Amino acid sequence: MAATTIGRPVARSSAQLVADLSPLPAVLVVNYRYNVLTRNSGMAGMFVDFDTLPPSRRNAM
């Protein structure tokens, strides 16, 4: 299962790390605003699918 990048560029190695954690839910929060930058399908299935949210709501806080 692949990681999905949400809206902003993410280093390929970071996206691969998140993808490799499947089927465990994983999300990568990198910037100082706690914006969700990438997630895997386990995260979308267990918690929230950030792809369905508008960019202003894709925040981990």
N, C-alpha and C positions, 0 to 999 in steps of 0.2 A: 504494500500500500504506500502510496506517495504522500508526501507532505504537500499541503496547499499553501502557497504564498498569498497573503491577503493584502492587496493594495500597494505595498512598497517593496522595493528590491531587498532581497535577503541573500546572503552569501550561499552559494551552492552547498558548501560543506555544512552549514547550519541547517539548511532545509533537509539535507540528507540525514543528519543526526536525528531530527524529529521524525522523519520517515522510518528510520531504522528501529525506533522504539515501538512501532506498531506490533501487536495490537493494543499495547498500553496507550492510554490517552496521553498526549504530549502537546504542549504549546510553547512557543518561543516568544518571550517578551523581552525585547532588547532595548528599546529607547527609554529615555528618562520619563516619559509620560505613561509608561506601562501599556502602550499600545500592543495589541496582538499582531505579530508580523507573519507568523506561520503556525500551522497546526496540522495534526494528522487526522485520519478518519476516525480513530478511536475517540479523540476529543470531541469531534462533531457528533458522534453517536451517543456518547455518554453524558455530555454536559450541554454545550450549546454549539450550534453550527454558526460560526462567525461570518461565513459567506452570506448568510441570510440577513445579517444586520447591516444597517447603513454605516459607513466609515466612522461617523461620530460616536457610534455605540460599540466599536470594537476595542474595548479597553478592559484590562484585567481588574481594575479597581471598581 
